[in-house]
Amino acid sequence: MEPSENTSPKPGPAPVPVSFYEKHKKVYIRDVKGWWNSWRWAFVWFTQILFYGLPWLEWNGRQAVLFHLAERKFYLFGLVLWPQDVFYLALLLIISAYALFLFTAVAGRLFCGYACPQTVYSELFMWVENRLEGDRSARMKLDKGPMTARKFRLKAVKHAIWISIALWSGFTLVAYFTPVSELLAALPYNLSGWELFWTFFYAGFFYMQAGFLREQVCKYMCPYARFQGVMFDPDTLVITYDPERGEPRGPRKKGVDTPALGDCVDCGLCVAVCPTGIDIRNGIQYECIGCGACIDACDPVMDKVGLPRGLIRYTTENALAKHFTSKDVVGHILRPRIILYTVILTAITVAAAWSLATRVPLKVDVIRDRSLLAREADDGRIENVYNLKIMNTTEEPKRYSLAVEGMDGIEIVGERIVEVASAENHEVTIVVRVPPESGKKGANTIYFDIKAQNHDKIAVHEKASFLMP
C-alpha cells in the first residue's frame, strides 16, 4: 500500500507559558476596629516609645542604653559590658530563640502580628496613608485614576512624611552606637562616613519595606514564615476559620432562618482587612501573621445577622476537629514540648540573671613580656616583666592593690597601687622577682591578686607563668 501524501502530524494546541512567580497585586487594607486591633496598636506604641525614646534617656550622666563601638563598651543602664562579656550576648540570643520557640508553639506567630518591626512600621506607614488618601475604596479609586494635581499633592505629601519617619528612624538607630549628643553636635555636615551610611541605609530599607514591599516581606523574604510550620502542632493556638459552622457560604438576613446556608455570609471583610491579603477561609496558611484583624472584622458581622461570634477565632486544629470547649483548649496547652521549652528557657534565664548578679565588676588580663623571657637583677634574683590590663567596669573610679603569690620569696618591684577611672581600661607594666632557688627551671605557675581598696568583693585571682632560666 502506498503511503499517504500527507503523513505530517496535525498541529497541537500552542504551549501555554507557566509562571513560577505570582504576579504581585497591591493589597489595599481596610481599616478595622476591635479588641485585637487595640492590642496591636498598644504594641506599636510600646515598641516605638522604647525605640525612639531610649537614646534620649540618661543614666549617671551618660546615655542609658549605648553600644559604644568606638570605646568598645556596651552601657545598659547601670551595667557596663566589655568585649570580654560576649558570653552574655550569646545567652541573650539563646534566650530569644527559646522564647520564640515557646511562644510559637503555644500561640503561633504572635511576634509577627504584634511586635515584628516589619508589622509595626507597616502599620505606621498605612496609618499615614489612610489619613491622607482616605479609606480602602478611596485609595483604590485614587490609584486607578489619572495623575491630577490633587493626586500628585497627596502622593508627594505621603512620601515626604514616609521619608521623614524613615530618616528619623535611621538617625535613632545610629544613636544606639554613637552618643546622641555627639550626633546632634555633628549635624548636619560633620557626621562621619559610617554614621551617614547607616542612617541612609536603614532609612532606605525602612522606606522600601514598610512603604512598598509590606506583605511581600512576610510572604517571600522572612525566613520565619517558612520554618514556622515545624513549631506548630495540632494543639497550637492559631487564627482559624470554622468550616463546619461556616459552610456553605451565602448572604443572609438577620432573623431569617436559612438552614441550607452556614454562618458565613461571604461578605469578604476578612480578606479586605488582612495585611497579607489572604483568605483565612482557605485554611491555615504560612502567610498568616496572626494579627487577628479578620476576627475583628468577622465578629461585628455575626452580631448584625444575629449569630454567635467566633466563626473566625483563636483556636487549635484539635479543638475544631474534636469540638473542644475553652477549658479543654487551655488544658491542652500544657503538653510535653511546652514544658520542655519552658524548663529550658527558665533555666537559661535564671542562670544568666545569677551570672549578672554575681559578676565581678573587674577584669584583668595578664600578658608576660615575650621580648624578655627572664633576666637576672642586680641583687641576683630572677625577674619577669608583665603587662596588666585592668578594666574597671564600674562607673566610679577605683584604686586597686596588686599582689603576687605562688613561689617562695616572690614579690612585685615598685608601685603596688593602681588607680583606674570609671569604666576605663588601664594598662600597667610591673616587674616580678624571685630568689633563684625558689623555682624549677622553665615555667612556674604564679597568681596575681588584684583587689579594689575598700571593696573586698571586687577582686580577681589571675593565673600566670614565671620563667626561670
Sequence and secondary structure as in RCSB ss.txt:
>XXXX:A:sequence
MEPSENTSPKPGPAPVPVSFYEKHKKVYIRDVKGWWNSWRWAFVWFTQILFYGLPWLEWNGRQAVLFHLAERKFY
LFGLVLWPQDVFYLALLLIISAYALFLFTAVAGRLFCGYACPQTVYSELFMWVENRLEGDRSARMKLDKGPMTAR
KFRLKAVKHAIWISIALWSGFTLVAYFTPVSELLAALPYNLSGWELFWTFFYAGFFYMQAGFLREQVCKYMCPYA
RFQGVMFDPDTLVITYDPERGEPRGPRKKGVDTPALGDCVDCGLCVAVCPTGIDIRNGIQYECIGCGACIDACDP
VMDKVGLPRGLIRYTTENALAKHFTSKDVVGHILRPRIILYTVILTAITVAAAWSLATRVPLKVDVIRDRSLLAR
EADDGRIENVYNLKIMNTTEEPKRYSLAVEGMDGIEIVGERIVEVASAENHEVTIVVRVPPESGKKGANTIYFDI
KAQNHDKIAVHEKASFLMP
>XXXX:A:secstr
    S  S           SS            SHHHHHHHHHHHHHHHHHHHGGG EETTEESEEEETTTTEEE
ETTEEE GGGHHHHHHHHHHHHHHHHHHHHHHSSHHHHHT HHHHHHHHHHHHHHHHH SHHHHHHHHHS   HH
HHHHHHHHHHHHHHHHHHHHHHHHHTTS HHHHHHHTTT   HHHHHHHHHHHHHHHHIIIIITHHIIIII THH
HHGGGG  TTS EEEE HHHH S     TT   TTS S     HHHHT TT   GGG   TT     HHHHHHHH
HHHHTT  S SEEEE HHHHHHT  HHHHHHTTS HHHHHHHHHHHHHHHHHHHHHHT  SEEEEEEE TT   E
E TTS EEEEEEEEEEE SSS EEEEEEEESSTT EEES  EEEE TTEEEEEEEEEEE TTSS SEEEEEEEEE
EETTEEEEEEEEEEEEEE 
